Amino acid sequence: MTKKISDGSPIAYFISNEGHDEWVLFIHAAFVTHEMFKTQFEYFRDKYNILAIDIIGHGLSSKTRKGDSILKMSEWILGIMQAEGIGKLHIVGVSLGAVLAQDFANHYPDAISSLACFGGYDINNFDISIQRKNSSQQILMMLKALISVKWFAKANRKISAYTPKAQDEFFAMNIRFPKKSFMFLADLNKMVNRHITGKRAYPLLIGCGRYDIPMELELTESWKANEPDCIMVVFENAGHCVNMDVPMEFNKTIESFWKRQKNL
């Protein structure tokens, strides 16, 4: 993977272009980096061209300027696509990445080959009461981080992953998350319930882990009810970051989804 910095933005991105027919964009969860997809990079690099990013305030996307906001992520991603000559791509987002993937799809639907979201929720149809409850939980986690990033990372690892290996990998990335970057997450609620979901011209896959928080399964099922044509999957033996807990099952599920749509 070649590391690059996007012109006119703070976004670091990582690219593998081996001349394959299709592109895949991976968008990571909060508090970690593009490295959470390392198993996916290894599995797909001989089959697809790969693009990955560090979200603003995460990893190497830290040299921000006044006015930079997570609300600009979709615009910045499009700029990267244009710079690299990418017309359309499959997007895979986990947790925060699933939110940003949907926001990009809301703004640039013609740039989407398919959309796959895990550990997320339908940002166009989100119950405001759940949003308030979720916000209070986020504030509690932020307070832990302000006291001690290590304390925050230790608590977050058990929420974010189910298997011990995935928990350790998540912790190793989370502990490098800078406290100041919490400010970039404050505008996420401005992406919620701002668009109406029309008929998608691309396929949608949604999913979560069996051992994610109970509310996540409820949110995923609600999304499925709103969009019955989408494909929903629940990964056994997985928590929030399903791609880390059950990487091979995740990879094969994604690949099957892409191949199925291609053969329709």
C-alpha positions in Angstrom: 0.0 0.0 0.0 1.4 3.4 -1.0 0.8 6.3 1.5 -0.3 9.6 0.1 -1.7 12.9 1.5 -4.7 14.3 -0.3 -4.2 17.8 -1.9 -6.2 20.5 -0.1 -7.1 18.3 2.9 -5.6 16.7 5.9 -6.5 13.2 4.8 -3.9 10.5 4.5 -4.8 7.7 2.2 -3.3 4.4 1.3 -3.6 2.9 -2.1 -2.9 -0.4 -4.0 -3.5 -0.2 -7.7 -2.6 -3.4 -9.4 -4.7 -2.7 -12.5 -7.8 -4.7 -11.4 -11.2 -3.9 -12.9 -12.8 -2.8 -9.6 -12.0 -0.5 -6.7 -12.8 -1.0 -3.0 -12.7 1.8 -0.3 -12.4 0.8 3.3 -13.4 3.3 6.0 -12.4 2.4 9.6 -14.1 2.8 13.0 -13.6 5.6 15.5 -10.4 5.8 17.6 -8.4 3.4 15.3 -6.9 3.7 11.8 -7.0 2.1 8.4 -4.8 -0.6 9.9 -7.9 -2.3 11.3 -8.4 -3.7 7.8 -5.0 -5.2 7.4 -6.5 -8.7 7.0 -8.8 -7.4 4.3 -5.9 -5.7 2.4 -4.0 -9.0 2.3 -7.0 -11.0 1.2 -8.3 -8.6 -1.6 -5.1 -7.0 -3.0 -4.8 -9.6 -5.7 -8.4 -9.3 -6.7 -9.3 -5.6 -6.3 -7.6 -2.2 -6.3 -7.7 -1.0 -2.7 -8.2 2.5 -1.3 -8.2 3.2 2.5 -8.2 6.4 4.5 -7.4 7.6 7.9 -10.5 9.7 9.0 -9.8 13.2 10.1 -8.1 13.3 13.5 -7.1 9.7 13.3 -3.8 8.1 12.4 -1.8 10.2 9.9 -4.8 12.5 9.1 -3.8 14.9 11.9 -2.4 18.0 10.2 -5.6 19.9 10.2 -6.4 23.5 9.5 -9.0 25.9 10.9 -12.3 25.0 9.4 -11.5 21.4 8.7 -14.5 19.2 9.8 -15.6 15.6 9.5 -18.5 17.0 7.5 -16.0 17.5 4.7 -15.0 13.8 4.5 -17.3 13.0 1.6 -15.9 15.9 -0.4 -12.3 14.9 0.4 -12.9 11.3 -0.6 -14.3 12.4 -3.9 -11.2 14.6 -4.4 -9.0 11.5 -3.8 -11.0 9.5 -6.3 -10.6 12.2 -8.9 -6.9 12.5 -8.2 -6.5 8.8 -8.7 -8.8 8.5 -11.7 -11.3 6.3 -9.8 -14.8 6.5 -11.3 -16.8 4.2 -9.0 -16.0 2.0 -6.1 -17.3 -0.5 -3.6 -17.4 1.0 -0.1 -17.0 -1.0 3.1 -17.5 0.9 6.4 -17.4 -0.3 10.0 -19.0 1.7 12.8 -18.0 5.3 12.2 -16.9 4.2 8.8 -20.4 3.0 8.1 -21.8 6.5 8.9 -19.3 8.2 6.6 -19.9 5.6 3.9 -23.6 6.5 3.9 -22.9 10.2 4.0 -20.8 9.8 0.9 -23.5 7.8 -0.8 -26.0 10.5 0.0 -23.9 13.1 -1.7 -22.4 11.1 -4.5 -24.6 8.1 -5.3 -23.3 7.8 -8.9 -19.8 7.1 -7.5 -21.0 3.9 -5.7 -20.7 0.4 -7.1 -22.0 -1.1 -3.8 -22.3 -0.1 -0.2 -21.5 -2.4 2.8 -22.1 -1.1 6.4 -21.3 -3.0 9.6 -21.9 -2.0 13.2 -23.7 1.1 12.0 -27.2 2.4 11.7 -29.4 4.0 9.0 -28.4 7.7 9.2 -31.4 8.7 7.1 -33.9 7.1 9.5 -32.5 7.3 13.0 -34.7 7.5 16.1 -33.8 10.8 17.8 -34.4 9.2 21.3 -31.8 6.5 20.5 -29.5 9.3 19.3 -29.8 11.1 22.7 -29.1 7.8 24.6 -26.1 7.1 22.3 -24.8 10.6 22.8 -24.9 10.3 26.6 -22.9 7.0 26.4 -20.3 8.7 24.1 -19.9 11.6 26.6 -19.2 9.1 29.4 -16.5 7.5 27.2 -15.0 10.8 26.4 -14.7 11.7 30.1 -12.7 8.5 30.6 -10.5 9.5 27.7 -9.9 13.0 29.1 -8.8 11.5 32.4 -6.7 8.7 30.8 -6.4 7.5 27.2 -5.2 4.2 28.5 -8.3 3.8 30.7 -10.5 4.8 27.8 -8.8 2.3 25.5 -9.0 -0.5 28.0 -12.8 0.1 28.3 -13.3 0.6 24.6 -11.5 -2.6 23.6 -14.3 -4.8 25.2 -17.0 -2.7 23.6 -15.4 -2.7 20.2 -14.3 -6.3 19.8 -15.2 -9.8 21.0 -12.2 -12.1 20.5 -9.1 -11.5 22.7 -6.9 -11.1 19.6 -9.1 -8.4 18.1 -9.4 -6.7 21.4 -5.6 -6.5 21.7 -5.3 -5.1 18.2 -8.0 -2.5 18.8 -6.3 -1.4 22.0 -3.0 -1.0 20.3 -4.5 1.4 17.8 -6.9 3.1 20.2 -4.2 4.1 22.7 -2.6 6.3 20.0 -5.8 8.3 19.4 -5.1 11.9 20.5 -7.5 13.5 22.9 -7.8 16.7 20.8 -9.3 14.7 18.0 -12.6 14.2 19.9 -13.6 17.6 18.6 -13.9 16.3 15.1 -16.6 13.8 16.1 -18.8 16.5 17.5 -20.5 17.2 14.2 -21.5 13.7 13.4 -25.1 14.3 14.5 -25.3 16.8 11.6 -25.2 13.9 9.1 -28.2 12.2 10.7 -31.7 12.5 9.3 -30.6 15.1 6.7 -31.4 13.1 3.6 -34.3 10.9 2.4 -33.3 7.5 1.1 -34.5 7.1 -2.5 -34.3 4.0 -4.6 -30.7 2.9 -4.5 -29.0 2.3 -7.9 -26.5 0.1 -6.2 -26.7 -2.9 -3.8 -26.6 -2.6 0.0 -25.3 -5.0 2.5 -25.7 -4.4 6.3 -24.6 -6.4 9.3 -23.4 -6.6 12.8 -21.9 -9.1 15.3 -23.9 -11.4 17.5 -22.0 -10.1 20.5 -22.3 -6.4 19.7 -24.4 -4.3 22.2 -28.1 -5.4 21.9 -29.1 -2.0 20.5 -26.9 -2.6 17.4 -28.8 -5.7 16.4 -32.1 -3.8 16.9 -30.7 -0.9 14.7 -29.6 -3.3 12.0 -33.0 -5.0 11.9 -34.8 -1.7 11.8 -32.6 -0.7 8.8 -33.5 -3.9 7.1 -37.2 -3.2 7.7 -36.8 0.2 6.1 -34.9 -1.2 3.1 -36.2 -4.8 2.6 -34.2 -5.2 -0.7 -30.9 -5.0 1.2 -28.9 -8.0 2.4 -28.5 -8.4 6.1 -26.0 -10.6 7.9 -25.3 -11.3 11.6 -21.8 -12.7 12.3 -21.6 -15.3 15.0 -18.6 -15.1 17.4 -18.1 -11.4 16.6 -18.7 -8.1 18.4 -18.7 -4.6 17.0 -15.7 -4.7 14.7 -16.7 -7.8 12.8 -13.9 -7.6 10.3 -11.4 -8.0 13.1 -13.2 -10.6 15.1 -14.0 -13.0 12.2 -11.8 -11.7 9.3 -12.1 -14.7 7.0 -15.9 -15.0 7.4 -16.1 -11.3 6.8 -13.9 -11.4 3.7 -15.9 -14.2 2.1 -19.2 -12.5 2.9 -18.1 -9.3 1.2 -16.6 -11.2 -1.7 -19.8 -13.2 -2.2 -21.9 -10.0 -2.0 -19.8 -8.4 -4.8 -19.8 -11.5 -7.0 -23.5 -12.0 -6.6 -24.3 -8.5 -7.7 -22.0 -8.7 -10.6 -23.7 -11.9 -11.8 -27.2 -10.4 -11.7 
